[in-house]
Amino acid sequence: MPVGMILEGLVAVLLVVTIVYSAILDRRLKALRTGQDGLKALIEGLDGATRRAQTSINELKAAADAAGQNLSVQVSKARGLTDELQIMIEAGNGLADRLEGARSAAGPREAREPRTAPASKAQAPRPKAPEDWEETLLKALREAR
């Protein structure tokens, strides 16, 4: 066999091997590109999720600040009302003490009022005396304490 023919056969075999290797390499490169595309899509998705999370965090901070300010205003109002109620309670207790002192100074009720009605007058139901109202008021104030 001539040497030229052997060399051409050898070149043909090497070309077939190169074509097969190129086909394998092409498949691997396509797989790599597909993987990169998937990785790129994953990174873009993570970036979008990060942006949405940051926006949500900022909105939550704003809502928390607004709620904190609202709560602070309500607490301030409640403290003012508490102070006002405390003053009212102290004034009521002082009034109750004064009424009780005035009643004690006037003496027992039996000494202020006659026990029997005069015989000449007809027995008619009489309205409650002011002392009865004082007694009712004092009783209510004592129960409220």
N, CA, C and O atoms as CSV, one atom per row, in Angstrom:
chain,resi,resn,atom,element,x,y,z
A,1,MET,N,N,0.824,-1.152,0.000
A,1,MET,CA,C,0.000,0.000,0.000
A,1,MET,C,C,0.885,1.237,0.000
A,1,MET,O,O,1.953,1.319,0.607
A,2,PRO,N,N,0.371,2.123,-0.689
A,2,PRO,CA,C,1.204,3.314,-0.763
A,2,PRO,C,C,1.088,4.126,0.541
A,2,PRO,O,O,0.080,4.069,1.246
A,3,VAL,N,N,2.061,4.813,0.803
A,3,VAL,CA,C,2.168,5.610,2.019
A,3,VAL,C,C,1.140,6.747,1.980
A,3,VAL,O,O,0.609,7.095,3.035
A,4,GLY,N,N,0.854,7.298,0.911
A,4,GLY,CA,C,-0.121,8.376,0.794
A,4,GLY,C,C,-1.520,7.909,1.190
A,4,GLY,O,O,-2.287,8.641,1.815
A,5,MET,N,N,-1.826,6.684,0.812
A,5,MET,CA,C,-3.132,6.150,1.131
A,5,MET,C,C,-3.240,5.899,2.636
A,5,MET,O,O,-4.299,6.113,3.226
A,6,ILE,N,N,-2.171,5.455,3.245
A,6,ILE,CA,C,-2.169,5.193,4.688
A,6,ILE,C,C,-2.312,6.533,5.429
A,6,ILE,O,O,-3.035,6.637,6.420
A,7,LEU,N,N,-1.642,7.500,4.950
A,7,LEU,CA,C,-1.736,8.812,5.599
A,7,LEU,C,C,-3.141,9.385,5.440
A,7,LEU,O,O,-3.670,9.978,6.381
A,8,GLU,N,N,-3.737,9.226,4.306
A,8,GLU,CA,C,-5.102,9.723,4.109
A,8,GLU,C,C,-6.080,8.945,4.985
A,8,GLU,O,O,-7.018,9.538,5.517
A,9,GLY,N,N,-5.896,7.666,5.148
A,9,GLY,CA,C,-6.743,6.856,6.027
A,9,GLY,C,C,-6.596,7.306,7.472
A,9,GLY,O,O,-7.571,7.404,8.216
A,10,LEU,N,N,-5.350,7.577,7.849
A,10,LEU,CA,C,-5.082,8.051,9.212
A,10,LEU,C,C,-5.739,9.416,9.440
A,10,LEU,O,O,-6.318,9.645,10.503
A,11,VAL,N,N,-5.664,10.292,8.498
A,11,VAL,CA,C,-6.285,11.620,8.611
A,11,VAL,C,C,-7.805,11.458,8.694
A,11,VAL,O,O,-8.459,12.168,9.457
A,12,ALA,N,N,-8.377,10.523,7.908
A,12,ALA,CA,C,-9.821,10.299,7.926
A,12,ALA,C,C,-10.264,9.801,9.293
A,12,ALA,O,O,-11.297,10.239,9.800
A,13,VAL,N,N,-9.501,8.890,9.904
A,13,VAL,CA,C,-9.834,8.363,11.236
A,13,VAL,C,C,-9.756,9.489,12.255
A,13,VAL,O,O,-10.630,9.624,13.112
A,14,LEU,N,N,-8.714,10.289,12.159
A,14,LEU,CA,C,-8.578,11.410,13.101
A,14,LEU,C,C,-9.716,12.419,12.926
A,14,LEU,O,O,-10.183,13.001,13.905
A,15,LEU,N,N,-10.155,12.624,11.701
A,15,LEU,CA,C,-11.282,13.531,11.475
A,15,LEU,C,C,-12.571,12.976,12.094
A,15,LEU,O,O,-13.358,13.737,12.657
A,16,VAL,N,N,-12.792,11.678,11.998
A,16,VAL,CA,C,-13.982,11.057,12.596
A,16,VAL,C,C,-13.914,11.213,14.119
A,16,VAL,O,O,-14.917,11.546,14.750
A,17,VAL,N,N,-12.753,10.977,14.705
A,17,VAL,CA,C,-12.580,11.125,16.161
A,17,VAL,C,C,-12.835,12.586,16.562
A,17,VAL,O,O,-13.463,12.846,17.588
A,18,THR,N,N,-12.355,13.524,15.764
A,18,THR,CA,C,-12.546,14.948,16.056
A,18,THR,C,C,-14.027,15.310,15.985
A,18,THR,O,O,-14.526,16.069,16.816
A,19,ILE,N,N,-14.730,14.763,14.985
A,19,ILE,CA,C,-16.168,15.046,14.845
A,19,ILE,C,C,-16.934,14.504,16.061
A,19,ILE,O,O,-17.802,15.188,16.604
A,20,VAL,N,N,-16.615,13.283,16.482
A,20,VAL,CA,C,-17.289,12.682,17.648
A,20,VAL,C,C,-16.987,13.507,18.896
A,20,VAL,O,O,-17.889,13.810,19.676
A,21,TYR,N,N,-15.732,13.866,19.084
A,21,TYR,CA,C,-15.343,14.667,20.254
A,21,TYR,C,C,-16.037,16.033,20.227
A,21,TYR,O,O,-16.468,16.529,21.268
A,22,SER,N,N,-16.145,16.635,19.052
A,22,SER,CA,C,-16.818,17.929,18.908
A,22,SER,C,C,-18.300,17.799,19.248
A,22,SER,O,O,-18.862,18.706,19.863
A,23,ALA,N,N,-18.946,16.703,18.868
A,23,ALA,CA,C,-20.358,16.494,19.175
A,23,ALA,C,C,-20.548,16.364,20.693
A,23,ALA,O,O,-21.486,16.929,21.256
A,24,ILE,N,N,-19.652,15.615,21.347
A,24,ILE,CA,C,-19.733,15.451,22.810
A,24,ILE,C,C,-19.517,16.805,23.496
A,24,ILE,O,O,-20.239,17.166,24.425
A,25,LEU,N,N,-18.539,17.525,23.032
A,25,LEU,CA,C,-18.235,18.842,23.595
A,25,LEU,C,C,-19.404,19.808,23.400
A,25,LEU,O,O,-19.707,20.602,24.290
A,26,ASP,N,N,-20.064,19.741,22.235
A,26,ASP,CA,C,-21.214,20.598,21.955
A,26,ASP,C,C,-22.353,20.309,22.931
A,26,ASP,O,O,-22.988,21.230,23.446
A,27,ARG,N,N,-22.611,19.004,23.184
A,27,ARG,CA,C,-23.665,18.641,24.145
A,27,ARG,C,C,-23.349,19.163,25.541
A,27,ARG,O,O,-24.231,19.667,26.236
A,28,ARG,N,N,-22.108,19.044,25.942
A,28,ARG,CA,C,-21.722,19.518,27.272
A,28,ARG,C,C,-21.826,21.053,27.374
A,28,ARG,O,O,-22.236,21.581,28.408
A,29,LEU,N,N,-21.468,21.734,26.336
A,29,LEU,CA,C,-21.570,23.199,26.340
A,29,LEU,C,C,-23.033,23.652,26.397
A,29,LEU,O,O,-23.369,24.626,27.071
A,30,LYS,N,N,-23.908,22.915,25.667
A,30,LYS,CA,C,-25.339,23.239,25.716
A,30,LYS,C,C,-25.876,23.041,27.130
A,30,LYS,O,O,-26.646,23.864,27.624
A,31,ALA,N,N,-25.471,21.952,27.781
A,31,ALA,CA,C,-25.909,21.690,29.153
A,31,ALA,C,C,-25.404,22.781,30.088
A,31,ALA,O,O,-26.126,23.220,30.983
A,32,LEU,N,N,-24.192,23.209,29.885
A,32,LEU,CA,C,-23.619,24.270,30.707
A,32,LEU,C,C,-24.373,25.585,30.506
A,32,LEU,O,O,-24.657,26.297,31.470
A,33,ARG,N,N,-24.699,25.905,29.239
A,33,ARG,CA,C,-25.461,27.127,28.960
A,33,ARG,C,C,-26.851,27.047,29.587
A,33,ARG,O,O,-27.337,28.035,30.137
A,34,THR,N,N,-27.485,25.895,29.512
A,34,THR,CA,C,-28.805,25.720,30.116
A,34,THR,C,C,-28.713,25.899,31.627
A,34,THR,O,O,-29.576,26.536,32.232
A,35,GLY,N,N,-27.687,25.350,32.227
A,35,GLY,CA,C,-27.471,25.512,33.663
A,35,GLY,C,C,-27.231,26.968,34.024
A,35,GLY,O,O,-27.712,27.451,35.049
A,36,GLN,N,N,-26.493,27.653,33.185
A,36,GLN,CA,C,-26.244,29.078,33.439
A,36,GLN,C,C,-27.531,29.880,33.305
A,36,GLN,O,O,-27.779,30.805,34.079
A,37,ASP,N,N,-28.346,29.522,32.323
A,37,ASP,CA,C,-29.630,30.220,32.164
A,37,ASP,C,C,-30.512,29.991,33.391
A,37,ASP,O,O,-31.165,30.913,33.881
A,38,GLY,N,N,-30.522,28.758,33.876
A,38,GLY,CA,C,-31.297,28.448,35.085
A,38,GLY,C,C,-30.753,29.194,36.290
A,38,GLY,O,O,-31.512,29.707,37.112
A,39,LEU,N,N,-29.435,29.249,36.388
A,39,LEU,CA,C,-28.800,29.970,37.495
A,39,LEU,C,C,-29.101,31.464,37.386
A,39,LEU,O,O,-29.348,32.130,38.391
A,40,LYS,N,N,-29.078,31.977,36.174
A,40,LYS,CA,C,-29.382,33.386,35.957
A,40,LYS,C,C,-30.825,33.686,36.365
A,40,LYS,O,O,-31.092,34.695,37.018
A,41,ALA,N,N,-31.753,32.810,35.979
A,41,ALA,CA,C,-33.156,32.991,36.344
A,41,ALA,C,C,-33.329,32.917,37.869
A,41,ALA,O,O,-34.115,33.666,38.449
A,42,LEU,N,N,-32.591,32.013,38.500
A,42,LEU,CA,C,-32.650,31.878,39.954
A,42,LEU,C,C,-32.137,33.146,40.632
A,42,LEU,O,O,-32.742,33.627,41.590
A,43,ILE,N,N,-31.040,33.679,40.145
A,43,ILE,CA,C,-30.470,34.909,40.724
A,43,ILE,C,C,-31.429,36.078,40.540
A,43,ILE,O,O,-31.601,36.882,41.456
A,44,GLU,N,N,-32.061,36.187,39.360
A,44,GLU,CA,C,-33.025,37.256,39.125
A,44,GLU,C,C,-34.230,37.122,40.062
A,44,GLU,O,O,-34.733,38.119,40.579
A,45,GLY,N,N,-34.685,35.890,40.276
A,45,GLY,CA,C,-35.794,35.654,41.198
A,45,GLY,C,C,-35.432,36.048,42.624
A,45,GLY,O,O,-36.235,36.671,43.319
A,46,LEU,N,N,-34.233,35.689,43.061
A,46,LEU,CA,C,-33.776,36.057,44.401
A,46,LEU,C,C,-33.651,37.572,44.546
A,46,LEU,O,O,-33.975,38.134,45.592
A,47,ASP,N,N,-33.179,38.222,43.491
A,47,ASP,CA,C,-33.045,39.681,43.524
A,47,ASP,C,C,-34.415,40.337,43.663
A,47,ASP,O,O,-34.581,41.270,44.449
A,48,GLY,N,N,-35.395,39.852,42.904
A,48,GLY,CA,C,-36.760,40.396,43.016
A,48,GLY,C,C,-37.349,40.168,44.395
A,48,GLY,O,O,-37.998,41.049,44.958
A,49,ALA,N,N,-37.117,38.970,44.939
A,49,ALA,CA,C,-37.639,38.667,46.280
A,49,ALA,C,C,-36.977,39.553,47.330
A,49,ALA,O,O,-37.631,39.985,48.279
A,50,THR,N,N,-35.707,39.822,47.168
A,50,THR,CA,C,-34.997,40.695,48.101
A,50,THR,C,C,-35.558,42.110,48.052
A,50,THR,O,O,-35.736,42.747,49.090
A,51,ARG,N,N,-35.835,42.601,46.857
A,51,ARG,CA,C,-36.413,43.946,46.725
A,51,ARG,C,C,-37.797,44.014,47.378
A,51,ARG,O,O,-38.113,44.976,48.078
A,52,ARG,N,N,-38.619,42.984,47.141
A,52,ARG,CA,C,-39.962,42.974,47.747
A,52,ARG,C,C,-39.862,42.905,49.273
A,52,ARG,O,O,-40.626,43.560,49.981
A,53,ALA,N,N,-38.925,42.115,49.766
A,53,ALA,CA,C,-38.748,42.006,51.216
A,53,ALA,C,C,-38.311,43.345,51.806
A,53,ALA,O,O,-38.787,43.737,52.871
A,54,GLN,N,N,-37.415,44.044,51.126
A,54,GLN,CA,C,-36.953,45.344,51.608
A,54,GLN,C,C,-38.113,46.345,51.637
A,54,GLN,O,O,-38.252,47.113,52.589
A,55,THR,N,N,-38.937,46.330,50.598
A,55,THR,CA,C,-40.103,47.215,50.552
A,55,THR,C,C,-41.060,46.888,51.697
A,55,THR,O,O,-41.583,47.789,52.353
A,56,SER,N,N,-41.285,45.600,51.931
A,56,SER,CA,C,-42.179,45.181,53.019
A,56,SER,C,C,-41.631,45.603,54.374
A,56,SER,O,O,-42.389,46.032,55.244
A,57,ILE,N,N,-40.338,45.485,54.557
A,57,ILE,CA,C,-39.715,45.885,55.827
A,57,ILE,C,C,-39.902,47.383,56.049
A,57,ILE,O,O,-40.230,47.809,57.156
A,58,ASN,N,N,-39.698,48.177,55.011
A,58,ASN,CA,C,-39.876,49.621,55.139
A,58,ASN,C,C,-41.325,49.963,55.477
A,58,ASN,O,O,-41.582,50.846,56.295
A,59,GLU,N,N,-42.274,49.263,54.845
A,59,GLU,CA,C,-43.687,49.502,55.147
A,59,GLU,C,C,-44.018,49.093,56.585
A,59,GLU,O,O,-44.779,49.782,57.264
A,60,LEU,N,N,-43.453,47.984,57.048
A,60,LEU,CA,C,-43.676,47.556,58.435
A,60,LEU,C,C,-43.101,48.562,59.426
A,60,LEU,O,O,-43.715,48.844,60.455
A,61,LYS,N,N,-41.928,49.100,59.117
A,61,LYS,CA,C,-41.330,50.113,59.995
A,61,LYS,C,C,-42.226,51.336,60.082
A,61,LYS,O,O,-42.442,51.878,61.166
A,62,ALA,N,N,-42.749,51.774,58.937
A,62,ALA,CA,C,-43.628,52.944,58.921
A,62,ALA,C,C,-44.899,52.666,59.726
A,62,ALA,O,O,-45.352,53.518,60.489
A,63,ALA,N,N,-45.468,51.479,59.556
A,63,ALA,CA,C,-46.685,51.120,60.300
A,63,ALA,C,C,-46.404,51.043,61.802
A,63,ALA,O,O,-47.219,51.486,62.611
A,64,ALA,N,N,-45.264,50.486,62.170
A,64,ALA,CA,C,-44.906,50.388,63.588
A,64,ALA,C,C,-44.695,51.770,64.192
A,64,ALA,O,O,-45.105,52.016,65.326
A,65,ASP,N,N,-44.064,52.672,63.450
A,65,ASP,CA,C,-43.873,54.038,63.945
A,65,ASP,C,C,-45.212,54.737,64.150
A,65,ASP,O,O,-45.419,55.403,65.164
A,66,ALA,N,N,-46.119,54.584,63.190
A,66,ALA,CA,C,-47.438,55.209,63.306
A,66,ALA,C,C,-48.201,54.632,64.496
A,66,ALA,O,O,-48.835,55.372,65.248
A,67,ALA,N,N,-48.140,53.324,64.663
A,67,ALA,CA,C,-48.832,52.689,65.790
A,67,ALA,C,C,-48.218,53.138,67.120
A,67,ALA,O,O,-48.936,53.359,68.095
A,68,GLY,N,N,-46.901,53.269,67.155
A,68,GLY,CA,C,-46.228,53.726,68.372
A,68,GLY,C,C,-46.628,55.148,68.735
A,68,GLY,O,O,-46.854,55.451,69.906
A,69,GLN,N,N,-46.714,56.015,67.742
A,69,GLN,CA,C,-47.129,57.389,68.006
A,69,GLN,C,C,-48.578,57.438,68.484
A,69,GLN,O,O,-48.908,58.178,69.411
A,70,ASN,N,N,-49.436,56.652,67.852
A,70,ASN,CA,C,-50.843,56.604,68.249
A,70,ASN,C,C,-50.974,56.092,69.686
A,70,ASN,O,O,-51.742,56.631,70.482
A,71,LEU,N,N,-50.221,55.058,69.997
A,71,LEU,CA,C,-50.257,54.503,71.349
A,71,LEU,C,C,-49.739,55.513,72.366
A,71,LEU,O,O,-50.275,55.617,73.470
A,72,SER,N,N,-48.712,56.249,72.003
A,72,SER,CA,C,-48.155,57.263,72.897
A,72,SER,C,C,-49.186,58.350,73.191
A,72,SER,O,O,-49.321,58.795,74.331
A,73,VAL,N,N,-49.910,58.772,72.162
A,73,VAL,CA,C,-50.955,59.782,72.355
A,73,VAL,C,C,-52.041,59.242,73.286
A,73,VAL,O,O,-52.496,59.943,74.189
A,74,GLN,N,N,-52.448,58.002,73.063
A,74,GLN,CA,C,-53.502,57.411,73.892
A,74,GLN,C,C,-53.049,57.253,75.339
A,74,GLN,O,O,-53.830,57.475,76.264
A,75,VAL,N,N,-51.786,56.869,75.536
A,75,VAL,CA,C,-51.266,56.729,76.903
A,75,VAL,C,C,-51.236,58.094,77.590
A,75,VAL,O,O,-51.567,58.200,78.771
A,76,SER,N,N,-50.845,59.128,76.864
A,76,SER,CA,C,-50.818,60.477,77.440
A,76,SER,C,C,-52.225,60.905,77.849
A,76,SER,O,O,-52.422,61.445,78.937
A,77,LYS,N,N,-53.199,60.665,76.977
A,77,LYS,CA,C,-54.591,61.008,77.307
A,77,LYS,C,C,-55.058,60.223,78.535
A,77,LYS,O,O,-55.712,60.774,79.420
A,78,ALA,N,N,-54.722,58.950,78.581
A,78,ALA,CA,C,-55.145,58.107,79.705
A,78,ALA,C,C,-54.524,58.598,81.012
A,78,ALA,O,O,-55.182,58.593,82.052
A,79,ARG,N,N,-53.264,59.021,80.962
A,79,ARG,CA,C,-52.625,59.537,82.178
A,79,ARG,C,C,-53.313,60.822,82.637
A,79,ARG,O,O,-53.510,61.031,83.834
A,80,GLY,N,N,-53.678,61.684,81.681
A,80,GLY,CA,C,-54.391,62.901,82.040
A,80,GLY,C,C,-55.729,62.591,82.686
A,80,GLY,O,O,-56.102,63.206,83.686
A,81,LEU,N,N,-56.457,61.626,82.108
A,81,LEU,CA,C,-57.743,61.231,82.684
A,81,LEU,C,C,-57.568,60.607,84.067
A,81,LEU,O,O,-58.393,60.814,84.956
A,82,THR,N,N,-56.498,59.847,84.242
A,82,THR,CA,C,-56.229,59.238,85.544
A,82,THR,C,C,-55.994,60.317,86.594
A,82,THR,O,O,-56.521,60.241,87.704
A,83,ASP,N,N,-55.200,61.321,86.235
A,83,ASP,CA,C,-54.950,62.417,87.169
A,83,ASP,C,C,-56.240,63.163,87.496
A,83,ASP,O,O,-56.491,63.507,88.651
A,84,GLU,N,N,-57.056,63.409,86.475
A,84,GLU,CA,C,-58.321,64.105,86.679
A,84,GLU,C,C,-59.253,63.297,87.572
A,84,GLU,O,O,-59.900,63.848,88.462
A,85,LEU,N,N,-59.321,61.988,87.332
A,85,LEU,CA,C,-60.166,61.131,88.176
A,85,LEU,C,C,-59.653,61.093,89.616
A,85,LEU,O,O,-60.449,61.061,90.555
A,86,GLN,N,N,-58.351,61.098,89.793
A,86,GLN,CA,C,-57.778,61.088,91.139
A,86,GLN,C,C,-58.178,62.361,91.882
A,86,GLN,O,O,-58.511,62.316,93.066
A,87,ILE,N,N,-58.143,63.493,91.183
A,87,ILE,CA,C,-58.553,64.760,91.805
A,87,ILE,C,C,-60.027,64.708,92.177
A,87,ILE,O,O,-60.414,65.169,93.251
A,88,MET,N,N,-60.854,64.147,91.293
A,88,MET,CA,C,-62.295,64.039,91.576
A,88,MET,C,C,-62.550,63.138,92.775
A,88,MET,O,O,-63.404,63.434,93.610
A,89,ILE,N,N,-61.814,62.047,92.859
A,89,ILE,CA,C,-61.984,61.117,93.984
A,89,ILE,C,C,-61.594,61.795,95.289
A,89,ILE,O,O,-62.284,61.657,96.299
A,90,GLU,N,N,-60.489,62.524,95.265
A,90,GLU,CA,C,-60.058,63.226,96.474
A,90,GLU,C,C,-61.079,64.280,96.882
A,90,GLU,O,O,-61.358,64.449,98.069
A,91,ALA,N,N,-61.642,64.998,95.895
A,91,ALA,CA,C,-62.659,66.002,96.211
A,91,ALA,C,C,-63.906,65.331,96.785
A,91,ALA,O,O,-64.497,65.836,97.739
A,92,GLY,N,N,-64.308,64.195,96.209
A,92,GLY,CA,C,-65.468,63.460,96.718
A,92,GLY,C,C,-65.236,62.952,98.135
A,92,GLY,O,O,-66.133,63.015,98.976
A,93,ASN,N,N,-64.037,62.451,98.400
A,93,ASN,CA,C,-63.722,61.983,99.751
A,93,ASN,C,C,-63.735,63.147,100.742
A,93,ASN,O,O,-64.212,63.004,101.868
A,94,GLY,N,N,-63.216,64.289,100.323
A,94,GLY,CA,C,-63.238,65.467,101.196
A,94,GLY,C,C,-64.662,65.903,101.488
A,94,GLY,O,O,-64.988,66.237,102.627
A,95,LEU,N,N,-65.514,65.904,100.471
A,95,LEU,CA,C,-66.914,66.265,100.653
A,95,LEU,C,C,-67.612,65.274,101.583
A,95,LEU,O,O,-68.387,65.673,102.453
A,96,ALA,N,N,-67.336,63.992,101.399
A,96,ALA,CA,C,-67.944,62.977,102.265
A,96,ALA,C,C,-67.492,63.170,103.710
A,96,ALA,O,O,-68.295,63.048,104.634
A,97,ASP,N,N,-66.213,63.469,103.906
A,97,ASP,CA,C,-65.714,63.703,105.267
A,97,ASP,C,C,-66.383,64.930,105.889
A,97,ASP,O,O,-66.743,64.910,107.066
A,98,ARG,N,N,-66.552,66.001,105.101
A,98,ARG,CA,C,-67.196,67.213,105.617
A,98,ARG,C,C,-68.653,66.937,105.975
A,98,ARG,O,O,-69.137,67.387,107.014
A,99,LEU,N,N,-69.357,66.189,105.104
A,99,LEU,CA,C,-70.758,65.863,105.392
A,99,LEU,C,C,-70.873,65.001,106.639
A,99,LEU,O,O,-71.763,65.205,107.464
A,100,GLU,N,N,-69.986,64.055,106.769
A,100,GLU,CA,C,-70.014,63.191,107.945
A,100,GLU,C,C,-69.693,63.986,109.196
A,100,GLU,O,O,-70.290,63.763,110.249
A,101,GLY,N,N,-68.744,64.921,109.084
A,101,GLY,CA,C,-68.416,65.773,110.237
A,101,GLY,C,C,-69.576,66.670,110.610
A,101,GLY,O,O,-69.853,66.865,111.793
A,102,ALA,N,N,-70.265,67.222,109.609
A,102,ALA,CA,C,-71.414,68.082,109.889
A,102,ALA,C,C,-72.546,67.280,110.522
A,102,ALA,O,O,-73.245,67.778,111.404
A,103,ARG,N,N,-72.721,66.076,110.086
A,103,ARG,CA,C,-73.781,65.231,110.645
A,103,ARG,C,C,-73.454,64.846,112.083
A,103,ARG,O,O,-74.324,64.836,112.953
A,104,SER,N,N,-72.176,64.528,112.317
A,104,SER,CA,C,-71.767,64.166,113.674
A,104,SER,C,C,-71.916,65.365,114.609
A,104,SER,O,O,-72.302,65.203,115.767
A,105,ALA,N,N,-71.614,66.556,114.120
A,105,ALA,CA,C,-71.725,67.756,114.948
A,105,ALA,C,C,-73.178,68.059,115.286
A,105,ALA,O,O,-73.454,68.614,116.350
A,106,ALA,N,N,-74.110,67.710,114.410
A,106,ALA,CA,C,-75.530,67.980,114.649
A,106,ALA,C,C,-76.120,67.029,115.675
A,106,ALA,O,O,-77.196,67.298,116.209
A,107,GLY,N,N,-75.455,65.939,115.959
A,107,GLY,CA,C,-75.952,64.999,116.952
A,107,GLY,C,C,-76.717,63.871,116.304
A,107,GLY,O,O,-76.889,63.850,115.086
A,108,PRO,N,N,-77.182,62.926,117.116
A,108,PRO,CA,C,-77.930,61.811,116.553
A,108,PRO,C,C,-79.269,62.272,115.996
A,108,PRO,O,O,-79.783,63.319,116.390
A,109,ARG,N,N,-79.802,61.531,115.128
A,109,ARG,CA,C,-81.039,61.886,114.421
A,109,ARG,C,C,-82.220,61.942,115.389
A,109,ARG,O,O,-83.111,62.776,115.232
A,110,GLU,N,N,-82.229,61.077,116.368
A,110,GLU,CA,C,-83.341,61.037,117.307
A,110,GLU,C,C,-83.429,62.338,118.099
A,110,GLU,O,O,-84.523,62.759,118.474
A,111,ALA,N,N,-82.293,62.978,118.356
A,111,ALA,CA,C,-82.305,64.220,119.124
A,111,ALA,C,C,-82.806,65.375,118.260
A,111,ALA,O,O,-83.325,66.349,118.805
A,112,ARG,N,N,-82.678,65.310,116.989
A,112,ARG,CA,C,-83.081,66.388,116.097
A,112,ARG,C,C,-84.553,66.305,115.734
A,112,ARG,O,O,-85.128,67.312,115.320
A,113,GLU,N,N,-85.177,65.167,115.869
A,113,GLU,CA,C,-86.521,64.953,115.370
A,113,GLU,C,C,-87.413,64.406,116.485
A,113,GLU,O,O,-86.985,63.508,117.210
A,114,PRO,N,N,-88.617,64.905,116.643
A,114,PRO,CA,C,-89.490,64.312,117.676
A,114,PRO,C,C,-89.935,62.922,117.271
A,114,PRO,O,O,-90.077,62.625,116.085
A,115,ARG,N,N,-90.157,62.057,118.280
A,115,ARG,CA,C,-90.520,60.666,118.003
A,115,ARG,C,C,-91.984,60.537,117.630
A,115,ARG,O,O,-92.335,59.725,116.774
A,116,THR,N,N,-92.823,61.308,118.244
A,116,THR,CA,C,-94.253,61.165,117.988
A,116,THR,C,C,-94.780,62.444,117.369
A,116,THR,O,O,-94.298,63.543,117.643
A,117,ALA,N,N,-95.771,62.268,116.537
A,117,ALA,CA,C,-96.397,63.424,115.917
A,117,ALA,C,C,-97.474,63.962,116.853
A,117,ALA,O,O,-98.031,63.196,117.639
A,118,PRO,N,N,-97.781,65.248,116.793
A,118,PRO,CA,C,-98.854,65.782,117.651
A,118,PRO,C,C,-100.183,65.089,117.333
A,118,PRO,O,O,-100.449,64.730,116.186
A,119,ALA,N,N,-101.018,64.908,118.374
A,119,ALA,CA,C,-102.269,64.190,118.219
A,119,ALA,C,C,-103.283,64.971,117.402
A,119,ALA,O,O,-104.173,64.374,116.797
A,120,SER,N,N,-103.170,66.294,117.371
A,120,SER,CA,C,-104.159,67.096,116.677
A,120,SER,C,C,-104.039,66.990,115.163
A,120,SER,O,O,-105.026,67.215,114.462
A,121,LYS,N,N,-102.895,66.663,114.648
A,121,LYS,CA,C,-102.720,66.572,113.201
A,121,LYS,C,C,-103.028,65.172,112.716
A,121,LYS,O,O,-102.769,64.194,113.416
A,122,ALA,N,N,-103.575,65.077,111.529
A,122,ALA,CA,C,-103.894,63.767,110.948
A,122,ALA,C,C,-102.605,63.116,110.496
A,122,ALA,O,O,-101.677,63.787,110.043
A,123,GLN,N,N,-102.558,61.820,110.624
A,123,GLN,CA,C,-101.378,61.064,110.218
A,123,GLN,C,C,-101.341,60.978,108.693
A,123,GLN,O,O,-102.062,60.177,108.097
A,124,ALA,N,N,-100.525,61.777,108.080
A,124,ALA,CA,C,-100.359,61.744,106.624
A,124,ALA,C,C,-98.912,61.370,106.332
A,124,ALA,O,O,-98.010,61.703,107.101
A,125,PRO,N,N,-98.695,60.677,105.217
A,125,PRO,CA,C,-97.301,60.341,104.921
A,125,PRO,C,C,-96.514,61.618,104.688
A,125,PRO,O,O,-96.907,62.476,103.897
A,126,ARG,N,N,-95.420,61.725,105.377
A,126,ARG,CA,C,-94.621,62.930,105.255
A,126,ARG,C,C,-93.472,62.697,104.282
A,126,ARG,O,O,-93.005,61.565,104.154
A,127,PRO,N,N,-93.016,63.710,103.608
A,127,PRO,CA,C,-91.884,63.535,102.696
A,127,PRO,C,C,-90.615,63.267,103.485
A,127,PRO,O,O,-90.534,63.568,104.676
A,128,LYS,N,N,-89.637,62.705,102.815
A,128,LYS,CA,C,-88.370,62.411,103.478
A,128,LYS,C,C,-87.725,63.702,103.937
A,128,LYS,O,O,-87.693,64.697,103.213
A,129,ALA,N,N,-87.229,63.666,105.116
A,129,ALA,CA,C,-86.567,64.848,105.671
A,129,ALA,C,C,-85.184,64.992,105.047
A,129,ALA,O,O,-84.628,64.024,104.528
A,130,PRO,N,N,-84.635,66.195,105.097
A,130,PRO,CA,C,-83.284,66.377,104.558
A,130,PRO,C,C,-82.260,65.460,105.223
A,130,PRO,O,O,-81.278,65.065,104.595
A,131,GLU,N,N,-82.487,65.125,106.490
A,131,GLU,CA,C,-81.557,64.236,107.184
A,131,GLU,C,C,-81.527,62.855,106.537
A,131,GLU,O,O,-80.480,62.210,106.480
A,132,ASP,N,N,-82.708,62.396,106.040
A,132,ASP,CA,C,-82.759,61.098,105.366
A,132,ASP,C,C,-81.911,61.117,104.102
A,132,ASP,O,O,-81.239,60.137,103.784
A,133,TRP,N,N,-81.944,62.227,103.387
A,133,TRP,CA,C,-81.137,62.348,102.171
A,133,TRP,C,C,-79.652,62.363,102.517
A,133,TRP,O,O,-78.835,61.774,101.809
A,134,GLU,N,N,-79.311,63.039,103.610
A,134,GLU,CA,C,-77.912,63.070,104.027
A,134,GLU,C,C,-77.431,61.664,104.356
A,134,GLU,O,O,-76.338,61.249,103.972
A,135,GLU,N,N,-78.284,60.948,105.081
A,135,GLU,CA,C,-77.920,59.593,105.477
A,135,GLU,C,C,-77.736,58.687,104.250
A,135,GLU,O,O,-76.802,57.887,104.187
A,136,THR,N,N,-78.638,58.829,103.290
A,136,THR,CA,C,-78.538,58.037,102.057
A,136,THR,C,C,-77.271,58.396,101.286
A,136,THR,O,O,-76.571,57.523,100.774
A,137,LEU,N,N,-76.993,59.679,101.213
A,137,LEU,CA,C,-75.791,60.133,100.510
A,137,LEU,C,C,-74.527,59.642,101.199
A,137,LEU,O,O,-73.600,59.168,100.542
A,138,LEU,N,N,-74.491,59.755,102.520
A,138,LEU,CA,C,-73.317,59.288,103.254
A,138,LEU,C,C,-73.118,57.786,103.082
A,138,LEU,O,O,-71.992,57.313,102.931
A,139,LYS,N,N,-74.213,57.049,103.105
A,139,LYS,CA,C,-74.112,55.596,102.919
A,139,LYS,C,C,-73.563,55.279,101.531
A,139,LYS,O,O,-72.700,54.413,101.386
A,140,ALA,N,N,-74.056,55.973,100.521
A,140,ALA,CA,C,-73.576,55.736,99.143
A,140,ALA,C,C,-72.095,56.099,99.005
A,140,ALA,O,O,-71.341,55.392,98.336
A,141,LEU,N,N,-71.683,57.195,99.633
A,141,LEU,CA,C,-70.273,57.606,99.554
A,141,LEU,C,C,-69.375,56.599,100.265
A,141,LEU,O,O,-68.276,56.302,99.797
A,142,ARG,N,N,-69.847,56.071,101.403
A,142,ARG,CA,C,-69.036,55.082,102.124
A,142,ARG,C,C,-68.860,53.802,101.286
A,142,ARG,O,O,-67.779,53.215,101.247
A,143,GLU,N,N,-69.950,53.384,100.619
A,143,GLU,CA,C,-69.877,52.188,99.785
A,143,GLU,C,C,-68.981,52.410,98.577
A,143,GLU,O,O,-68.349,51.469,98.099
A,144,ALA,N,N,-68.916,53.625,98.081
A,144,ALA,CA,C,-68.111,53.921,96.887
A,144,ALA,C,C,-66.618,53.932,97.200
A,144,ALA,O,O,-65.802,53.736,96.300
A,145,ARG,N,N,-66.257,54.154,98.430
A,145,ARG,CA,C,-64.840,54.209,98.794
A,145,ARG,C,C,-64.180,52.921,98.619
A,145,ARG,O,O,-62.983,52.800,98.883
